[in-house]
């Protein structure tokens, strides 16, 4: 993808902007106590490939449970933007695909830039 083709997205108020390098290979829907409340659809990228820009305070991280990841949200509108590792990162970051400008639901199936995305269910309840 060229710079013009990078995927763009933002939180509801626009204070946090995301730029992704490519279409995701897959997405994860998780049923842990937080994800089922947030309704995030997590896509994965290598560390350093996602640009997160915006509000002077940037995002706010929330850490709970086993304290392995921090879920970040916008400090203005509270949209869940991404997660990152608090320890060993395994080289990746999770991004909420629902914030992408090119995200849509068609007959209940997520599409990103008009293409169907494989959604895997992760049972973390």
Residue pairs with C-beta under 8 A, 6 or more apart in sequence:
1 21
1 22
6 19
6 20
6 21
7 19
7 20
7 21
7 22
7 23
7 100
7 101
7 102
7 112
7 113
8 17
8 18
8 19
8 20
8 100
8 101
8 102
9 17
9 18
9 19
9 20
9 99
9 100
9 101
9 103
10 16
10 17
10 18
10 54
10 99
10 101
11 54
11 73
11 74
11 76
11 77
11 79
11 81
11 99
12 74
12 77
12 79
13 74
13 76
13 77
13 79
14 54
15 54
15 55
15 74
15 75
15 76
15 77
16 52
16 53
16 54
16 55
16 58
16 59
16 74
16 79
16 81
17 51
17 52
17 53
17 54
18 50
18 51
18 52
18 81
18 82
18 95
18 99
18 100
19 50
19 51
19 53
20 43
20 45
20 49
20 50
20 95
20 100
21 45
21 49
21 50
22 45
23 112
23 113
23 115
23 117
24 43
24 44
24 45
24 95
24 97
24 112
24 117
25 44
25 118
26 43
26 44
26 117
26 118
26 119
26 120
27 41
27 42
27 43
27 97
27 110
27 117
27 118
27 119
27 120
28 41
28 42
28 43
28 44
28 94
28 119
28 120
28 121
28 122
29 35
29 41
29 42
29 119
29 120
29 121
29 122
30 36
30 40
30 42
30 121
30 122
30 124
31 121
31 122
31 123
31 124
31 125
32 65
32 122
32 124
32 125
33 125
34 62
34 64
34 71
35 42
35 124
36 125
38 71
38 80
38 96
39 98
40 80
40 96
40 98
41 96
41 97
41 98
41 110
41 119
42 83
42 94
42 95
42 96
42 97
43 94
43 95
43 96
43 97
43 112
43 117
44 92
44 93
44 94
44 95
45 92
45 93
45 95
46 91
46 92
46 93
47 89
47 91
47 92
47 93
50 82
50 93
50 95
52 58
52 59
52 81
52 82
54 74
55 74
55 75
55 76
57 75
58 75
59 72
59 73
59 74
59 75
59 81
59 82
60 72
60 73
60 74
60 75
61 70
61 71
61 72
61 84
62 70
62 71
62 72
62 73
63 69
63 70
63 71
63 86
67 86
68 85
68 86
68 87
69 83
69 84
69 85
69 86
69 94
70 83
70 84
70 85
70 86
71 80
71 82
71 83
72 80
72 81
72 82
72 83
72 84
73 79
73 80
73 81
74 81
79 96
79 99
80 96
81 95
81 96
81 99
82 93
82 94
82 95
82 96
83 93
83 94
84 93
84 94
97 103
97 110
97 112
97 117
100 112
102 112
102 113
102 114
103 110
103 111
103 112
104 110
104 111
105 111
109 116
110 116
110 117
110 119
111 117
